[in-house]
Amino acid sequence: MQRYFIEELPNEQNEFTITGNDAHHIARVMRMQENDRIIAVFKNSTSAECSIQHADPERIICRIDRVIDQSSELPVQVTIAHGLPKGDKLELVIQKSTELGAYSFMPFKAERSIVKWDGKKGEKKIERWNKIAKEAAEQSHRNHLPEVKAPHSFKELLGAAKAFDKIVVAYEEQAKNNDRSFFAKALSETSPGQSLLVVIGPEGGLSPKEVVELEAIGAVSCGFGPRILRSETAPLYALAAISYQFELMR
């Protein structure tokens, strides 16, 4: 059953309206009609099976038939803070990390980021990133739509990081030193319901200065296994390990 994220909450009659691209997709691409069914996910993360009452490319009216109690969300809220990489690598990170359960994304301008952020052109890129997250969330049956924020400066990242319960930093020097226990220890000290920030550098990694500043606000620098990972691989490794810790082991 096709899944859609809905901006508005249902009215007293348990009905709601879908407009814009999703309405076009339902009517023109999926060719759905009255009495066809979809899954709607609302802003409060509630999902429900719904039947279409009216369908045209401009407006789809639906009614809730059954609320779905099951949730597919990770027990911890994981935000991926990724240093701006080259090319379309961040698009891959957003797509696959959303499938793996990331709660939100916080790109940032790292000292070793080669890409220079263009504020004028950036709005369209942020829109594209959020569209990728939306499509991946629908495909993977998420109950939460991850937000991709506008790129932060490193100073802004430090300020935002203080709001998280736990912070881990992917630091390749720890991997080179064969220190494998720090990440496992950080996860074992994290409880369901807490927020976790995973900070990953761009292609050249984080600078020692950046790592020191993150550690100064309570971050734990970790090696993600004995191998050196590409920047776009590291968040996927982290999310898979988090899923194992909080979902498969319980």
C-alpha positions as CSV (number, residue, x, y, z in Angstrom):
1,M,0.0,0.0,0.0
2,Q,1.4,3.4,-1.0
3,R,2.5,5.6,1.9
4,Y,2.3,9.5,2.0
5,F,3.3,12.0,4.6
6,I,0.5,14.5,5.3
7,E,1.0,18.0,6.4
8,E,-2.4,18.6,8.0
9,L,-4.2,16.6,10.7
10,P,-7.6,15.0,10.0
11,N,-10.8,16.9,10.8
12,E,-13.5,15.7,13.2
13,Q,-14.9,13.4,10.5
14,N,-11.5,11.7,10.2
15,E,-11.1,13.2,6.7
16,F,-8.2,15.1,5.2
17,T,-7.1,16.5,1.9
18,I,-3.9,15.9,-0.1
19,T,-2.7,18.5,-2.6
20,G,0.4,19.3,-4.6
21,N,2.8,16.7,-5.9
22,D,1.3,13.9,-3.9
23,A,-2.2,14.5,-5.3
24,H,-0.7,14.4,-8.8
25,H,1.2,11.2,-8.0
26,I,-1.9,9.5,-6.6
27,A,-4.2,10.5,-9.5
28,R,-1.9,10.5,-12.5
29,V,1.0,8.2,-11.6
30,M,-0.7,5.6,-9.4
31,R,-4.1,6.1,-11.2
32,M,-6.0,5.7,-7.9
33,Q,-9.7,6.2,-7.7
34,E,-12.5,6.3,-5.1
35,N,-12.3,3.5,-2.6
36,D,-8.6,2.8,-3.3
37,R,-6.5,2.7,-0.2
38,I,-3.3,4.4,1.0
39,I,-1.3,4.7,4.2
40,A,-1.2,8.3,5.6
41,V,1.5,9.4,8.1
42,F,0.6,12.6,9.9
43,K,2.8,15.3,11.5
44,N,2.3,13.6,15.0
45,S,3.9,10.4,13.5
46,T,0.5,8.6,13.6
47,S,-0.1,6.4,10.6
48,A,-3.4,5.1,9.3
49,E,-4.9,3.1,6.6
50,C,-7.2,5.4,4.6
51,S,-9.7,5.1,1.7
52,I,-10.0,7.7,-1.0
53,Q,-13.3,9.5,-1.1
54,H,-12.5,11.8,-4.1
55,A,-9.6,11.9,-6.5
56,D,-8.4,14.4,-9.1
57,P,-4.9,15.7,-9.9
58,E,-5.5,18.8,-7.7
59,R,-7.1,17.3,-4.7
60,I,-7.4,13.9,-3.0
61,I,-9.9,13.6,-0.2
62,C,-9.3,10.6,2.2
63,R,-11.0,9.1,5.2
64,I,-9.2,7.2,8.0
65,D,-10.4,3.6,8.3
66,R,-7.9,2.2,10.8
67,V,-5.0,3.6,12.9
68,I,-1.8,1.6,12.7
69,D,-0.2,1.0,16.1
70,Q,3.0,-0.5,14.8
71,S,6.0,1.8,14.5
72,S,9.2,1.3,12.4
73,E,11.3,4.0,14.2
74,L,14.6,3.4,15.9
75,P,14.3,3.5,19.7
76,V,16.8,6.4,19.8
77,Q,16.6,9.6,17.7
78,V,19.8,9.6,15.6
79,T,20.8,12.8,13.8
80,I,23.6,12.6,11.2
81,A,25.8,15.6,11.1
82,H,27.9,15.3,8.0
83,G,30.7,17.6,6.7
84,L,29.7,18.8,3.3
85,P,31.2,16.3,0.8
86,K,31.8,16.6,-3.0
87,G,29.3,15.8,-5.7
88,D,26.1,14.0,-4.8
89,K,27.5,11.9,-2.0
90,L,25.3,13.6,0.6
91,E,22.2,12.6,-1.5
92,L,23.3,8.9,-1.1
93,V,23.8,9.5,2.7
94,I,20.4,11.0,3.1
95,Q,18.6,8.3,1.1
96,K,20.2,5.3,2.7
97,S,20.4,6.7,6.2
98,T,16.7,7.5,6.0
99,E,16.0,3.9,5.1
100,L,18.2,2.8,8.1
101,G,16.2,5.0,10.5
102,A,18.0,8.4,10.8
103,Y,15.8,11.0,12.6
104,S,17.3,14.1,11.0
105,F,20.3,15.5,9.1
106,M,22.6,18.4,9.9
107,P,25.1,19.1,7.1
108,F,27.9,21.4,8.2
109,K,30.9,23.2,6.7
110,A,33.9,21.4,8.0
111,E,37.5,22.7,7.9
112,R,38.4,20.1,5.2
113,S,35.2,20.4,3.1
114,I,36.2,21.1,-0.5
115,V,32.8,22.2,-1.5
116,K,31.9,25.8,-0.9
117,W,28.3,26.4,0.0
118,D,26.5,28.8,-2.3
119,G,23.7,30.4,-0.3
120,K,21.8,31.6,-3.4
121,K,21.7,28.2,-5.1
122,G,21.5,26.3,-1.8
123,E,17.8,26.6,-1.3
124,K,17.1,24.3,-4.3
125,K,19.6,21.9,-3.1
126,I,18.0,21.7,0.4
127,E,14.6,21.2,-1.3
128,R,16.1,18.3,-3.2
129,W,17.7,16.8,-0.1
130,N,14.4,16.9,1.7
131,K,12.6,15.4,-1.3
132,I,15.1,12.5,-1.3
133,A,14.4,12.0,2.5
134,K,10.7,12.0,1.9
135,E,10.8,9.5,-0.9
136,A,13.1,7.2,1.1
137,A,10.9,7.5,4.2
138,E,7.8,6.5,2.2
139,Q,9.6,3.6,0.6
140,S,10.9,2.3,3.9
141,H,7.6,2.7,5.7
142,R,8.8,5.3,8.2
143,N,6.5,6.9,10.8
144,H,8.7,10.0,10.9
145,L,9.8,12.2,8.1
146,P,13.5,13.2,8.6
147,E,14.3,16.9,8.1
148,V,17.5,17.9,6.3
149,K,18.5,21.2,7.8
150,A,20.4,24.0,6.0
151,P,24.2,23.6,6.3
152,H,25.6,24.8,9.6
153,S,28.9,26.4,10.3
154,F,31.1,24.4,12.6
155,K,30.4,26.9,15.4
156,E,26.7,26.5,14.8
157,L,27.1,22.7,14.9
158,L,28.8,23.0,18.3
159,G,25.9,25.0,19.6
160,A,23.3,22.6,18.3
161,A,25.2,19.6,19.6
162,K,24.7,20.6,23.2
163,A,21.0,19.8,22.9
164,F,21.7,16.1,22.4
165,D,21.9,13.5,25.1
166,K,24.9,11.8,23.5
167,I,27.4,12.8,20.8
168,V,29.8,10.4,19.0
169,V,32.4,11.5,16.5
170,A,33.7,9.3,13.7
171,Y,37.5,9.8,13.9
172,E,39.8,7.8,11.7
173,E,42.7,8.2,14.1
174,Q,40.8,6.0,16.6
175,A,40.3,3.4,13.9
176,K,44.1,3.5,13.1
177,N,44.8,3.0,16.8
178,N,42.5,-0.1,16.8
179,D,40.3,1.5,19.5
180,R,37.1,-0.4,18.8
181,S,35.5,-0.2,22.3
182,F,34.5,3.5,22.4
183,F,31.6,3.3,20.0
184,A,30.2,0.1,21.7
185,K,30.6,1.7,25.1
186,A,28.8,4.9,23.9
187,L,25.9,2.9,22.6
188,S,25.7,0.8,25.8
189,E,25.4,4.0,27.8
190,T,22.6,5.3,25.6
191,S,19.0,4.6,26.6
192,P,15.9,4.2,24.4
193,G,14.2,7.6,24.0
194,Q,17.4,9.6,24.1
195,S,18.8,11.7,21.2
196,L,22.2,10.8,19.6
197,L,24.2,13.0,17.4
198,V,26.7,11.2,15.0
199,V,29.3,13.6,13.6
200,I,31.1,12.6,10.5
201,G,33.7,14.6,8.5
202,P,33.9,15.1,4.8
203,E,36.3,13.2,2.5
204,G,39.4,14.4,4.4
205,G,37.9,13.7,7.8
206,L,37.6,16.1,10.7
207,S,40.7,18.1,11.7
208,P,42.3,17.4,15.1
209,K,41.1,20.9,16.2
210,E,37.5,20.1,15.3
211,V,37.6,16.8,17.2
212,V,39.1,18.6,20.3
213,E,36.3,21.2,20.2
214,L,33.7,18.4,20.0
215,E,35.2,16.5,22.8
216,A,35.2,19.6,24.9
217,I,31.4,19.6,24.8
218,G,31.2,16.0,25.8
219,A,31.5,14.1,22.4
220,V,33.2,10.7,22.3
221,S,35.5,10.1,19.4
222,C,35.2,6.6,18.0
223,G,36.6,4.3,15.4
224,F,34.0,2.6,13.3
225,G,35.7,-0.8,13.1
226,P,39.3,-1.6,12.1
227,R,38.9,-0.3,8.5
228,I,39.0,3.3,7.3
229,L,35.5,4.0,5.8
230,R,34.6,6.6,3.1
231,S,32.6,9.5,4.5
232,E,29.4,8.3,2.8
233,T,29.8,4.8,4.3
234,A,30.4,5.9,7.9
235,P,26.8,7.0,8.7
236,L,25.5,3.7,7.3
237,Y,27.9,1.7,9.5
238,A,26.8,3.7,12.5
239,L,23.1,3.3,11.9
240,A,23.4,-0.4,11.3
241,A,25.3,-0.8,14.6
242,I,22.7,1.3,16.4
243,S,19.9,-0.8,14.9
244,Y,21.7,-4.0,16.1
245,Q,22.2,-2.6,19.6
246,F,18.6,-1.3,20.1
247,E,16.5,-3.6,17.9
248,L,18.1,-6.9,17.1
249,M,19.7,-7.6,20.5
250,R,16.4,-7.0,22.4
